[in-house]
Amino acid sequence: MIEILIQSFFVGIITLVIGTIIFNLSINKINDNNKNKPQGIKFAFFITGVILHILLESFGFNKWYCDKKLCYTLCNN
């Protein structure tokens, strides 16, 4: 369980970084003069990544994906 939480933390960080980059690129093109950004957007990106990883792991999506993509040996190391 600790391993899943650690993985979820890193997935959350990656989601935060990618989400922030994409959000800033899109908001700057739409909103050059008015820099109003929603409060808590970075927290939302992080929590989305964490929860998504925990749910996918709980429902066995990672195992199913590895079985279907013939990378079973890589996922079971």
C-alpha positions as CSV (number, residue, x, y, z in Angstrom):
1,M,0.0,0.0,0.0
2,I,2.9,2.4,0.8
3,E,4.3,1.7,-2.7
4,I,1.0,2.7,-4.3
5,L,0.9,5.9,-2.3
6,I,4.5,6.8,-3.3
7,Q,3.7,6.1,-6.9
8,S,0.5,8.2,-6.6
9,F,2.5,11.1,-5.2
10,F,4.9,11.0,-8.2
11,V,2.0,10.7,-10.6
12,G,0.4,13.7,-8.9
13,I,3.6,15.7,-9.3
14,I,3.8,14.8,-13.0
15,T,0.1,15.7,-13.5
16,L,0.7,19.0,-11.7
17,V,3.7,20.0,-13.8
18,I,2.1,19.0,-17.2
19,G,-1.3,20.5,-16.2
20,T,0.3,23.8,-15.1
21,I,2.4,24.1,-18.3
22,I,-0.7,23.5,-20.5
23,F,-2.9,25.7,-18.4
24,N,-0.4,28.6,-18.5
25,L,0.1,28.3,-22.2
26,S,-3.6,28.3,-22.9
27,I,-4.5,31.0,-20.4
28,N,-1.8,33.3,-21.7
29,K,-3.1,33.1,-25.2
30,I,-6.7,33.8,-24.2
31,N,-6.1,36.3,-21.4
32,D,-3.1,38.5,-22.1
33,N,-4.3,41.6,-20.2
34,N,-6.3,40.0,-17.4
35,K,-4.1,37.5,-15.5
36,N,-7.0,36.1,-13.3
37,K,-6.2,32.5,-12.6
38,P,-8.4,30.2,-10.5
39,Q,-7.3,29.7,-7.0
40,G,-6.3,26.1,-6.2
41,I,-5.7,25.0,-9.7
42,K,-2.3,23.5,-8.9
43,F,-3.8,21.6,-5.9
44,A,-6.6,20.3,-8.2
45,F,-4.0,19.0,-10.7
46,F,-2.0,17.2,-8.0
47,I,-5.1,15.6,-6.4
48,T,-6.4,14.6,-9.8
49,G,-3.2,12.7,-10.5
50,V,-3.1,11.0,-7.1
51,I,-6.8,9.9,-7.2
52,L,-6.6,8.8,-10.8
53,H,-3.6,6.6,-10.1
54,I,-5.1,5.1,-7.0
55,L,-8.3,4.3,-8.8
56,L,-6.6,2.8,-11.8
57,E,-4.4,0.7,-9.6
58,S,-7.4,-0.4,-7.5
59,F,-9.4,-1.5,-10.5
60,G,-6.5,-3.4,-11.9
61,F,-6.1,-1.3,-15.0
62,N,-2.3,-1.3,-14.8
63,K,-2.1,-5.1,-14.6
64,W,-4.7,-5.5,-17.4
65,Y,-2.7,-3.0,-19.6
66,C,0.6,-4.8,-19.0
67,D,-1.0,-8.2,-19.8
68,K,-2.5,-6.8,-23.0
69,K,0.6,-5.0,-24.2
70,L,2.9,-8.0,-23.6
71,C,5.0,-6.3,-21.1
72,Y,4.1,-8.6,-18.2
73,T,7.7,-9.2,-17.2
74,L,8.3,-5.5,-17.0
75,C,5.3,-4.8,-14.7
76,N,6.1,-7.7,-12.4
77,N,9.7,-6.7,-11.5
